[in-house]
Amino acid sequence: MKILTYEARRAKGLTLVQLSEKTKISKSTLQCIETGQVSPTLKQLEAIALALDTKITALFMSPNK
């Protein structure tokens, strides 16, 4: 399963710094989430979805969706 935070962030025209400020998640953590190096927690996903004005489910790409 892929997390689509990069795609959603770019679609909203936000930089990593801007998303970091909105979510209170460090830029480095967001970058690791976007590159798939770490999986976000549910709390982080909620913050990202809220900041991007989208549903959490929109941040996932899965064949089972």
N, C-alpha and C positions, 0 to 999 in steps of 0.2 A: 504494500500500500504506500502510495506517495502522498506526502503532505504538500499542498499547493500554495503555501504562504507566499513564495516568491511571485508566482503568477498573479495572485490576488492583490498583493502589494503593488506590483507594477501597473495593474489595471486601474488602481486608484491613484496612481501617480505619486506614491509616497516613497521616500528614501528609507533606508534602514534606520537612520538616525531619527527620522520623523516617527516611524512605527515604534521605535524604542521609547521615545518620549510619550507616545500615546498609551503604550501597554505597560510601561515600567519594567520591561524585560530588556536586559542588556543587549547592545548591538551585537556583541560576539555570540551570545546565545541565539539570537534570532538568525544570525548568519549560519550557525551550526544546524539549526532547524531547517533552514532553507536548502542547505546542501545535503541534508540527510545524515549528517554525522551524529545527531542526537534526535530522539523522539520527544516531542513536546508533552508536557503534562496536560491534564484536562484543564487545569486552572490557566495555563499559558494559552491553550487553544481558545478558551473563552475570552481571554483578554485580546487576543489577536482578532478573533471574529468580531468582537465588539468594536475594536478600533477600525476595522475594515468595513463595518456595517454589512456584515454577511452572516450566514448561518455557519455553524461549525461544520456541518456536513458538506458545505461547499468547499471546504479546505482539504477534502480527501479525494483521491483518485483510486478507485478500487473496482475490480471486475465484479464484486459482489454488491455494488451500490445500487 
